[in-house]
Amino acid sequence: MTGRGMLPAKIRSFVAVELPDSLRERIVLAVREPARILGTGVSWTRPENLHLTVKFLGDINREDVCRAMELLKEAVAGLSSVPVEVAGPAPFPPGSKPRMVVSPVTEADRLKVLYAQVERAMMKLGVGRENRRFTPHITLARARKAPPRWASAFDWETVAGKIGVLPVTGVTLFMSELGPGGPTYTRLCRQEIG
């Protein structure tokens, strides 16, 4: 936001599930060893920025923020909150050319209805459909170096397993402002599920 507290004309935005502090703390502990070993090979997400993205909206007009909030409310009306398990850090996508370190959500099917509802609602705002399959995860780091060197520098099995449960009780519309120290996320609105 600007120093005057006004939203910019174009707002880089996304819809996400916020993490409870207890899960955020467990994730920070789980990445301590990979972060030490991988060093500067990856750029780690600041703890306060950890979230599960449901839908990236891109740049929307300032005038469309209120409409996005209304559509988000409609999208989650009638849905039930669900708990999903969050697994330990792993390279993503799996295989020989990972670009990120993520904590995968192991019960992705539970989020498919939420994702579909949010995507349908945001299409009314002019946001296009996602071309990739929805693979819910929490982004922990992005590669700075070309894979696979950084990904193979750590034994990921040592941090595999369940980190915790993420109670999906609502979704949040965030504004993302890019800066030299990484992005800053500002909550624009939160919609409870149900």
C-alpha positions, 0 to 999 in steps of 0.5 A: 500500500502507499504511504497514504494507505490507499490501494494502488491502481493495480493490485497483485493478488491471490486467494489463500488459506492462512496457517495457524501459528502452531503449524507455522512454527512446526514448518520453521523447525522442519526446514531448519536443517535443509536450510542449513545444508542448502544455504544460498541455493534456495531463497526461503520464504519468510515465516510470516509469508507461509500460506497455502495458495488456492488461486493466484489472481494476478493484477486486478484493478483497485475497483475490482477488490470489492467485487472480488470480496463478494465473489469470494464470499459466494464461493465459500458459502455452503462449504464445510471446513476441513482439516488437511494434513501437511507433510514435511519439506520436499522438492517440487515438482518431484523428479529431476528438475524441482524448482521449489521446496514445499510442504505438500498437502497429503489430502488434496481431494478435500480441497478440490471443491474449495478450489473449484468454487474459488476458480469459478467465482474469480472467472466472473472477475475476468481471471482465467482458469489455471492451466495446471492441475491444482496441487495444494502445497505450502511453498517454503523456498524457490531455487536460485540455482539450476536443479538438480544440484541443490535438491540432491544436496539434502536427504529429504527422507530425514524430514518426511512425514506429517508436520501437522494439520491445517484446519481450512476454516476460511480463505483470505484475499491477499495483496502481494507487493514485490520488494528487494527483500521479497514480497510483502503480503497484506490481508484485504479480506477473510471469508469464513467457510460455511 
